[in-house]
Amino acid sequence: MLAALGILGFVKPPEGFQPPGTEIFETPCLIGHGDMCFNRTSFLMILAGLIVIVLFVLAFRKPKLVPTGLQNLLESIVDFVRNGIVMEVMGPAGLPWVPFLTAMFFFIFVNNIFEILPGVNFPPTSRMAIPLMLAILVWFLFNIAGIRAQGFGKYLKSNLFPPGVPAALYVLVTPIEFVSTFLVRPITLSVRLAANMIAGHLILTIFFLGTVYLAWKPTTIPWAIPAFALTIFLVGFEVLVSILQAYIFTILTAVYIGLAINPEH
C-alpha cells in the first residue's frame, strides 16, 4: 500500500506534529480566581441543567393527549427510563425514582454531547469534579433510601453481613462488602464516566488537529482526506458513547438504589 502511494506521488505527512495534552482540559476563569473561579466548565454544566429544565417545561407545559414533536421525543426518553431501566432493575418499587433518573440521564447526556457541538467541543463530564459530584449524590441517595426502607441497623446488616455466608467467613466478607458498597461504588461511577469522556475528547482533538495539519500542505492533502473521514466516523461513535455512558451511569444508579430498598433482590 505504501509503495503504491509512493508511485502515485503521495508522500508521508511531514514530521513535527505535536499532539495535544492535558492542556485541552484546562479552562481559564471567566469570573473570579482561585477557589472562587467560575470557568467554562462551570458555565457549560449550568447550561446543561438549564437546557434540561427548559426542554421539559416546553414539552410538558401544555401536554397533548396524542404527543407530537418535543413532547413525543421526551416522553419516549421517560418511557425508556421507566420501562428499560426502572422496571427492569428496580421493579414497581422504583417508580417514584423515575423523575430523578430521567433527569440524571438527560443531564449527563447533554453534558456529554457538548463534546461534538461546534463552538463548544468540550464535555464538562471530562473534568473529574462533575462525575464525582454526581456519584457522591448517588451515594447519599441510595444510602438514605436504604436506611428509610430497612432501618439503619438492618440496612448495615444486609450490606455487611450477607445471608448464607458461614459466620467464620464474615471476618473476610464484611470488610470486602464495606469497601465495595460504601467506598468503591462512587469511585467506579465517577471514574468510568470521566475516563470515557476524557479519552473521547482527546481522540477527537488529536484527529481534528491532525487533519488540519495534514491539509496545510498540498503534498499531504491525500493523507488528510482519509483522516477527515475517520474523524467523522469518530464523531458518530462519540455520540453513541455519550448516550451509552449516560445510560450506564443511570442504570447503575438504579441498581444501587434497588439493592438498597430491596436487599433480597
C-alpha positions as CSV (number, residue, x, y, z in Angstrom):
1,M,0.0,0.0,0.0
2,L,2.8,2.5,0.9
3,A,4.6,1.6,-2.3
4,A,1.5,2.2,-4.4
5,L,1.1,5.6,-2.7
6,G,4.7,6.4,-3.5
7,I,4.2,5.6,-7.2
8,L,1.2,7.9,-7.3
9,G,3.3,10.7,-5.9
10,F,1.9,10.8,-2.4
11,V,4.3,11.4,0.4
12,K,4.2,10.8,4.1
13,P,3.0,13.6,6.4
14,P,5.8,15.9,7.5
15,E,7.4,15.5,10.8
16,G,6.7,17.8,13.7
17,F,3.1,17.4,14.6
18,Q,2.7,17.9,18.3
19,P,-0.4,16.1,19.7
20,P,-2.4,17.9,22.4
21,G,-2.0,17.0,26.0
22,T,-3.8,17.8,29.3
23,E,-3.9,21.5,28.4
24,I,-7.1,20.9,26.3
25,F,-8.9,20.2,29.6
26,E,-7.8,23.4,31.2
27,T,-10.3,26.3,31.1
28,P,-9.4,29.8,32.3
29,C,-11.6,31.6,34.8
30,L,-14.4,33.7,33.4
31,I,-15.2,35.3,36.7
32,G,-13.1,35.3,39.9
33,H,-10.0,33.4,40.5
34,G,-8.6,30.6,42.7
35,D,-11.2,28.6,44.6
36,M,-13.8,31.1,43.6
37,C,-13.2,30.6,39.9
38,F,-16.2,30.4,37.6
39,N,-14.8,28.9,34.4
40,R,-16.1,27.5,31.1
41,T,-16.7,24.1,32.6
42,S,-18.9,25.6,35.3
43,F,-20.8,27.6,32.7
44,L,-21.4,24.5,30.5
45,M,-22.6,22.5,33.5
46,I,-25.1,25.1,34.4
47,L,-26.1,25.5,30.8
48,A,-26.8,21.8,30.6
49,G,-29.0,21.9,33.6
50,L,-30.9,24.9,32.1
51,I,-31.3,23.0,28.8
52,V,-32.8,20.0,30.6
53,I,-35.2,22.2,32.6
54,V,-36.3,24.3,29.6
55,L,-36.8,21.3,27.3
56,F,-39.0,19.5,29.8
57,V,-41.0,22.7,30.6
58,L,-41.6,23.4,27.0
59,A,-42.5,19.8,26.3
60,F,-45.0,19.3,29.2
61,R,-46.3,22.8,29.8
62,K,-49.3,22.1,27.7
63,P,-49.3,18.3,27.2
64,K,-51.4,16.8,24.4
65,L,-53.2,13.5,24.6
66,V,-51.5,12.5,21.4
67,P,-48.0,13.7,21.8
68,T,-46.1,15.3,18.9
69,G,-42.7,17.0,18.4
70,L,-40.7,17.7,21.5
71,Q,-43.3,16.2,23.8
72,N,-43.2,12.9,21.9
73,L,-39.4,12.9,22.0
74,L,-39.1,13.5,25.7
75,E,-42.0,11.1,26.5
76,S,-40.0,8.5,24.6
77,I,-37.0,9.1,26.9
78,V,-39.2,9.0,30.0
79,D,-40.7,5.7,28.8
80,F,-37.2,4.3,28.1
81,V,-36.0,5.1,31.6
82,R,-39.2,3.9,33.2
83,N,-39.6,0.6,31.3
84,G,-36.0,-0.1,30.2
85,I,-34.2,0.8,33.5
86,V,-36.5,1.3,36.5
87,M,-39.0,-1.6,35.9
88,E,-36.2,-4.0,34.7
89,V,-33.9,-3.2,37.6
90,M,-35.9,-1.9,40.5
91,G,-39.5,-3.2,39.8
92,P,-42.6,-1.3,40.7
93,A,-41.0,-0.1,44.0
94,G,-38.7,2.1,41.9
95,L,-41.4,4.1,40.0
96,P,-41.0,7.1,42.4
97,W,-37.4,7.3,41.2
98,V,-38.3,7.7,37.5
99,P,-38.2,11.6,37.5
100,F,-34.8,11.7,39.2
101,L,-33.3,9.0,37.0
102,T,-34.7,10.6,33.9
103,A,-33.3,14.0,34.8
104,M,-29.9,12.4,35.6
105,F,-29.8,10.5,32.3
106,F,-30.7,13.7,30.3
107,F,-28.3,15.9,32.3
108,I,-25.3,13.6,31.7
109,F,-26.2,13.1,28.1
110,V,-26.3,16.9,27.4
111,N,-23.0,17.4,29.2
112,N,-21.5,14.6,27.1
113,I,-22.9,15.7,23.8
114,F,-21.3,19.2,24.2
115,E,-18.1,17.4,23.1
116,I,-19.3,17.4,19.4
117,L,-21.2,20.6,19.3
118,P,-19.3,23.2,17.1
119,G,-18.2,26.2,19.1
120,V,-18.2,24.1,22.3
121,N,-16.3,20.9,21.6
122,F,-15.8,20.2,25.3
123,P,-17.6,17.7,27.5
124,P,-17.8,19.0,31.1
125,T,-18.0,15.4,32.3
126,S,-14.4,15.0,31.3
127,R,-13.5,17.0,34.4
128,M,-13.5,14.7,37.3
129,A,-15.3,17.1,39.7
130,I,-18.6,16.7,37.8
131,P,-18.8,12.9,37.6
132,L,-17.6,12.8,41.2
133,M,-20.3,15.2,42.4
134,L,-23.0,13.1,40.7
135,A,-21.5,9.9,42.2
136,I,-21.5,11.4,45.7
137,L,-25.1,12.5,45.2
138,V,-26.0,8.9,44.2
139,W,-24.1,7.6,47.2
140,F,-26.1,9.7,49.6
141,L,-29.4,8.9,47.9
142,F,-29.0,5.1,47.9
143,N,-27.8,5.0,51.5
144,I,-30.7,7.3,52.6
145,A,-33.2,5.2,50.6
146,G,-31.8,2.0,52.1
147,I,-32.0,3.3,55.7
148,R,-35.5,4.6,55.1
149,A,-36.7,1.3,53.7
150,Q,-35.0,-1.0,56.1
151,G,-33.9,1.0,59.2
152,F,-30.3,1.8,60.0
153,G,-29.4,-1.4,61.7
154,K,-31.0,-3.8,59.2
155,Y,-29.5,-1.8,56.3
156,L,-26.0,-2.2,57.6
157,K,-26.6,-5.8,58.4
158,S,-27.9,-6.6,55.0
159,N,-24.9,-5.0,53.4
160,L,-22.1,-6.0,55.7
161,F,-23.4,-9.5,56.7
162,P,-25.0,-11.1,53.7
163,P,-27.1,-14.1,54.5
164,G,-26.0,-17.6,53.6
165,V,-22.3,-16.9,54.4
166,P,-20.7,-19.0,57.1
167,A,-20.2,-16.9,60.3
168,A,-16.4,-17.6,60.2
169,L,-16.1,-16.0,56.8
170,Y,-17.5,-12.7,57.9
171,V,-14.0,-11.7,59.1
172,L,-13.2,-11.6,55.4
173,V,-16.5,-10.9,53.8
174,T,-17.6,-7.9,55.9
175,P,-14.6,-5.7,55.2
176,I,-14.9,-6.5,51.5
177,E,-18.6,-5.7,51.4
178,F,-17.9,-2.5,53.3
179,V,-15.3,-1.3,50.8
180,S,-17.2,-2.4,47.7
181,T,-20.6,-0.9,48.8
182,F,-19.6,2.2,50.6
183,L,-16.3,3.2,49.1
184,V,-15.8,1.7,45.6
185,R,-19.3,2.5,44.2
186,P,-18.9,6.3,44.0
187,I,-15.3,5.9,42.7
188,T,-16.2,3.5,39.9
189,L,-19.2,5.5,38.9
190,S,-17.2,8.7,38.6
191,V,-14.1,7.2,37.1
192,R,-15.9,5.3,34.4
193,L,-17.8,8.4,33.1
194,A,-14.8,10.7,33.4
195,A,-12.3,8.3,31.8
196,N,-14.5,7.6,28.8
197,M,-15.2,11.3,28.1
198,I,-11.5,12.2,28.6
199,A,-10.5,9.6,26.1
200,G,-13.1,10.6,23.6
201,H,-12.3,14.3,23.8
202,L,-8.6,13.6,23.5
203,I,-9.0,11.3,20.5
204,L,-11.3,13.8,18.6
205,T,-9.0,16.7,19.3
206,I,-6.0,14.7,18.0
207,F,-7.8,13.7,14.8
208,F,-9.2,17.1,14.1
209,L,-5.9,18.9,14.7
210,G,-4.1,16.2,12.7
211,T,-6.5,16.6,9.8
212,V,-5.9,20.3,9.7
213,Y,-2.1,19.7,9.9
214,L,-2.2,17.3,7.0
215,A,-4.4,19.6,4.9
216,W,-2.0,22.5,5.5
217,K,0.4,21.4,2.6
218,P,-0.7,20.3,-0.8
219,T,1.6,17.3,-0.6
220,T,-0.1,15.9,2.4
221,I,-3.7,16.6,1.4
222,P,-4.2,12.9,0.2
223,W,-3.5,11.9,3.8
224,A,-5.9,14.4,5.2
225,I,-8.9,13.0,3.3
226,P,-9.0,9.6,5.0
227,A,-8.1,11.3,8.3
228,F,-11.1,13.5,7.9
229,A,-13.3,10.6,7.0
230,L,-12.2,8.7,10.1
231,T,-12.8,11.8,12.2
232,I,-16.4,12.0,11.0
233,F,-16.8,8.3,12.0
234,L,-15.3,9.0,15.4
235,V,-17.8,11.9,15.9
236,G,-20.6,9.5,15.3
237,F,-19.0,7.0,17.6
238,E,-18.8,9.6,20.3
239,V,-22.5,10.3,20.0
240,L,-23.0,6.6,20.8
241,V,-20.5,6.8,23.7
242,S,-22.3,9.9,25.1
243,I,-25.6,8.0,25.1
244,L,-24.1,4.8,26.4
245,Q,-22.3,6.5,29.3
246,A,-25.4,8.4,30.4
247,Y,-27.3,5.0,30.3
248,I,-24.6,3.1,32.2
249,F,-24.4,5.8,34.9
250,T,-28.2,5.9,35.2
251,I,-28.7,2.1,35.3
252,L,-26.0,1.6,37.9
253,T,-27.7,4.3,40.0
254,A,-30.9,2.4,39.7
255,V,-29.2,-0.9,40.6
256,Y,-27.6,0.7,43.7
257,I,-30.9,2.2,44.8
258,G,-32.8,-1.0,44.0
259,L,-30.4,-3.1,46.1
260,A,-30.7,-0.6,49.0
261,I,-34.6,-0.7,49.1
262,N,-34.9,-4.4,48.1
263,P,-31.9,-6.2,49.6
264,E,-33.5,-9.6,48.9
265,H,-33.0,-8.9,45.2
